[in-house]
Amino acid sequence: MSSKGPQTQYGSFLIIPLKYDPESLQRGRLEEIGTYKPMTTMDLNENIKAMLDRTNEAAVGSCYVIQCSHLISGLCGEIDAADTQKFLVSDAGDRYDFQLTDSYLYIFHTQVAFLCLSLSFSHMEALQTICNPGSAYNTAAFYWIDKSGEEHLFSVESWLSDFCGQLGLRKFFDGDSSFLLDAYAYTFALVPQRFQTLDEMRRITFNLHKMMPPDAPIEDMSEEDIRYVYAVKHQTLDSYRWGCCVASQTISYVVADEKMDFSAEREAQGNDGLPVVLLSLYEKYTCLRFTELIALLDKGRSKQLKALKDMMLKFQAFGTVTPANLSRWHNVKQIYAYLLEVNDISAAIQDISSKLSILTEHQQEIERARSETVINIITVFGIVSILASVLSIVQILSGGNTLIWVSTVLTTVMLVLSMIVAVRNRRK
């Protein structure tokens, strides 16, 4: 099988979760360095594509293409910035080349964003060295290579922090952890020959999930968050074109193309497959973002409380997508359903519902306490007013004539009779 040979080409979208505050997001700068990308894929239904259409009032976010030259201008300088930038990653004596090309930036209205770095490499071990899965720290050294072939050491953390900072974006999880620690790896491998069996695709995509070459002898029965989806079998060719492995931190495709047009495949994956993954990650990280915002909320300020509550209600009502409504294609719906399942997103959304109920009850308690305070103040003033009125009446009666006494008595009797009649009618 040719997928084991040197003709295999690898690519990856390294999806880095980010967050922002509405007042700090630099939309003007975003429009300068990014090109808005409308959804044109036929894998999604029209109402789902409208969710990522910034002209739609019900849109939940939008996508921008960030040219490689803008991504690396702060790293390599304007002169050396190019459409494709070569890099080198080194760790424990192993050195691997990889390339960075035009990438994507998704901005969602729920104060979350995702930078999708478009990488390509000739060895799967390069991605493993970049991400260092299973470890909170990465000891790898990164170099960018200029036009003359000279290597320049740089810090990935400083580079990403500077790039995101100019847009008002920052790492999703605060602290000293790496930008790449929580990155979601969308990996695809392009091979020249179609597949005869499902087992073959399952083995290759599992290896890609482990960030190892397709022919590496790997077996791991401990992972329970693995799901597989395949293309429909071509009846005339009696073979399959693609298969994928879905996991909580990776999604891995293997695709057959006899032309081996890697650029076209990368574009297809970015247009068709990437939005499906981003919709699920947007729901996951929106729930995490809401939890953070609730913890930071000043509970005494009802305006902030109401704004957060409205945002959460809009997310639950219009910002979530069920697999049944996603696409006309069953295997696309399956991929999305598995993404929701392995990331336990349904439970996270339900948890947000519980938090929303607690938030609503807390707001009602605050408003009830304020109302009771106002009522108590009014009651105090009412009692004082009654006492003042009684004193005035006593003063009038003490110096009044017979007419004033008779009028006062008759008025009192009429009020008492009216109260008695009103009470009796109410009982009836």
N, C-alpha and C positions, 0 to 999 in steps of 0.2 A: 504494500500500500504506500502510495507516494507521500502520504501525510507524515511518514516517518523520515522522509528524505530531506535533503538540504533545501528543497524548493519551498518548504513551508515558510510563510511569512506571518509575523505576529504584530498585532496592534492592541492598544488599550486606551480607554478613556479612564483616567484616574480622577474619580469624582470626589472633590474635597468639600465637605460641608462648612458653610460659613453662616454668619448672622450679622445683623445690622440694626441700628436704631433709625427710625424714620427721619429724624432731624439731621442725622449725620451722613446719610446716603448721598453721594455726589452724582446725581443723575446727569448733570451737564457733562461731567468728565466721562461718564459711562457712554453717552451719546458720541463723544469725541473719539474714543478708542474702540468702541464696539459697533457692530452693524446689526440692527434688529433683524431677527430671523423668523419669518412667519412659518407656521406649521403647514407643510405641503404633503406629508406622508399620507398614504392611503391605508395604512395599517390602523389608523385611529378613526373613529366616527367623527362626523363634523362637529357635533356638540362638544366633544372632548377637545378637538383642536381649537375650538373657540375659547377654551379655558386658558390657552396660552397665546391668545390674540389680544394685544394691548389696546386695540380699538374697541374691544368688547367690554361693556360695562361690568359684566359678570366674570371677567378674566381673573385668574388667581395668580398670574405671573407672566413673564415673557422671557424669551431666549435671545441672547446676543452672540454673534461670532466675534471672537477676539483674535485678531491677526497675531501671528507669532512675533512679528516685529514689535508690536506693542507689549506683548508679554515679557520680552527679554530686553527691552530698551534700557530699563534701569539696571540690568545685569551686564549686558554686553556693550551698551552704548549705542547711540543711533547709527554710527558708522558700520558696526559689525552686525546690527540686527538684520535678519533675513527671514524669508518665508518658511524656511526649515532650518532649525538650529541643531547642530550636533552636540551631544553630551557624552560624558563618560562617567560611569559609576564604578567604584572600586571598594572591595571589602575582603579582608583576609587573603590578600594576594590575587583574588579574582577580579578581572576587569572586563566590563561589558559596555559596548557602544549602544546608544539609543538616540532617537531623534524626536524633536518637539515640532509640531506643526500647528496650524490654526486651530483654536480650541473654542469651547463654548462656555458661556456664563449664563446661568439661569437665576433670575431674581423673582422671588415670590413675595406677595403682599403680606405674608404672615411673619415678616422680618427674618426669613431664612433665605439663603442663596447657595448655589453650588458652582464651583469652578471645575470644569471638566477638561483636564489637560489631555491633549491628543498625542499619544506616544506611539512610536514604532521601533521595533528591534528585531534582530535576527536570532536571538537566543532567549528562551523563556526565563532563564535564570536572571536575566537583566531586571525583569519586573520583580522577581523575588528579592533581589538585592536592594532595589529601590524602596520597596514596601516593608521588607523585613517582617513578614506576618508572624503573629504569635508573640511578638516582643514589643514592649512599650518604648524601647529605645532603638535607635539605628546608628550603628557605628560606621556606616558607609561614608566615603568621601565622594563629593560630586565635583565634576570639572566641566566647564564649557570650552569648546574648541573653536578657535578663531579660524579665519579663512586660510591662514598660513599653516594650520595644523597644530598650533601651540595650545597647550592645555592650561586652563586658568581655574584654580581652586575657588569654590564659592560655597556659601551656606544656603541650603534650600529654604531653611526657616526664615532667614533674613530676606531672601528674594521674594517669597510668597507674602510675607508680612508687609513688605514695602509696596508690592503690587496691589494687594487688597486694601491697604491703608489709604492709597490715593483715591479709592472709590468709596471709602467709608465702610468697608467690610472688615470683619475680623474673624479669627478662628472661632469655630462654634463652641468648643469646650475651653473654658479659661484654664490657665495654668501653664506649666512648662512642657506639656506634651507636644509632640510633633504635629504639624499640619497633616502629615501623611498617616498618622496613627489610625484615624477614623475614616480614611479614604476608602471609598467603595470602588473596587476594581472591575471594570467592564472590559473583558478581554475577548479578542477574537483571533482565530488562526485561519489563514487562507491556504487551501490545498488544491491540487489540480484535478484529483479524481473523486467521483461521487462514492457514496458509501452503500455497501450491500446489506449491512446488518445494523440493527440498533445497538448491539453490544459494542461494535467498533466505535460508534459516536459517543456512547456512554463512557468508554474507557478514555478516549482522547479528551473529552470535555472535563472529566474528573481530574485528569492530570493538569489541564490548564487551570482548573480551580485551585489546585495545589501549587500553581506557578512553577510547574516542571514540564520538560519536553514531552510531547505526545507518546513517545516510545519508552519512557521511563517506567520500570516495573514498580508500581505503587499500589498498595492495598491498604485501606483504612476503613474499618467497619464502625469506628467510634462516632463518626459524624452523622447526626440524625437530621440535620437541616438541609439535606441535599434533595433536589427535585430535578427531573429531566423532562425536556420537551423536544419534540422532533418535527421536522417538516413532513408533509404528507408524501407518501411514497409515489414516485412517478411511475405510472403503470407501464408506459411504453419502454422507458429506460430500465425499469425494475430496480430502482435505486433511490437513495435519499440525498438531498442536497445539503441540508444543514441539521445540526442538533445543538442543544444548549444545556448547560448545567446551572441551575439556580441555587444560590446559597445566601446566607444572611449578609455576607460581606463581599461576595463576588458573584458575577454572572459571566459565564464562559461559553462562547460560541465557536464551533468549527464549521467552516463553510467551504463548499467545493465550487471551484470555478476553473474551467480548463484554460481560460485566457489569463488567469492569474493577475487580474487587474486590481491591484491592491488599493490604489487611490479611489477607484469606484466603489470598492467594498467598504472602505473606511467612511466614505460619504454616505453610503446606504445605511451603515450601522448608526452613524450620527443622526441621520434624518428619521429612520424608522424605529430602531431599537432603543436608542438612548432616551427619547421622551417617555417611553413606557417605564423605564427604570426611574427616571426623575420624578414622575408622578407619585410613585410609591415612596421614594425617599423624602419627597416634599411632605407627604402626610406623616411619615415617621418623625422627621425633625421638627415639624410644626407642633406636634404634641410635646416634644421635649422643650421647645421654645416657650410654649404657653406655661408649662410647669415652672420654668425659670422666671418668666414675667410675673407669675402669681407670687412666687417667693419674694421677689423684689418690690412688690406693689406696696404703696403706702395705703394701708387699709382705711385710713381716715379720710382719704380724698375720693369722694364719690364720682368725680368726673373721670379720673383715671380708671376707676373700677368699672364704670359704665362703658368706657371706650374698649377696655379689654374684653368685657363681656360681649359687646357687639361683635368684635372681631372673632371671638370663639364661636358665637352663634352662626356667623356667616360661613366660617370654615366648616362647621358641621352640616350646614344646610346646603351649601353650594360648592365647597372645596374638596369634597371627598368623591371618589369614583368607585363604583362597584364593577367587578370584572364583567358582568353581563352587559354593561353599557359601554364598555371600552372600545370594542372592535367588532368588525364583522367576521374576523378570522378566529377560529377556535383556539389554535395554538398560541396566538397573541394573548388571548384572554387567559389561557392557562399560565403563561409566563407571568402575567400581572398578578393572577390569583396566588401563585406560588411566592411571589415577592411579598405580597401582603401576609401570607401565612408564615413564612420563615422569619420574618421580622416582627411577627405578632402585632401588626399594626391595628387590627380590629380591637384588640384589648387596650391598646394605647388610646384609641379614640374613645372607647368606653370609659377609660380612666379620666379623660378630659371631661366627659359628660358628668361624672361624679364631682370633679373639681368645680365645674360650672354650677352645679346644684349648691355646693357648699358656698361658692362665691355669691350666688343669688341670696341664699339665706343670710349670709353675713351682711350683705347690703341692706336687706330688709330689716335686720336687727338695728343697724345704724340709723336708718330712716325712722324706725319705730321709736328709738331712744330720743331722736331729735324732736319728733312729734310730741312725745310725752313731756319733754322739757318745755316746749312752747305752751302746751295745755296747762302745765303746772303754773307757768308764769301768768297766763291769762286767768287762771283760777285765783291766784293770789291777788291780782289786781281787781278781780270781781268781788272778792270778800271785802277788800278795802273799800271799794265803791259802795257796797251794801251798807257797811258800817257808817260811812259818811252820809248816806241817804237816810239811815235811821236817826242819826244825830240831828240832821236837818229837820226831819218830821217832828221829832220831840221838841225841838226849839220852836217850831211853828205852832204846835198844839199847846205848848206851855203858855203862849201869849195870845192864843187865838180866841175868837168868839164862838157862839153856839153854832153858827152856820158852818164854820170850818170843821168843828167836831162832827156834825151830822154828815157832812160830805165825806170825811175820812172814814167814818163807820160804814156808810153805804158802799163806798168804793171797796173797802175790805171785804164786806159781805159778798158783793158781786164777784170779786176775784176768787173767793173761796167756793162759791156756787159754780163758777165756771170750771174750776179745777175738779170739783166733784163730778160734774157732767162729763168732762173730758175723760176722767178715769173710768167711769161707768161705760161710756161708749167704747173705750179701748178694750175693756173686758169682754163686751159683747162681740 
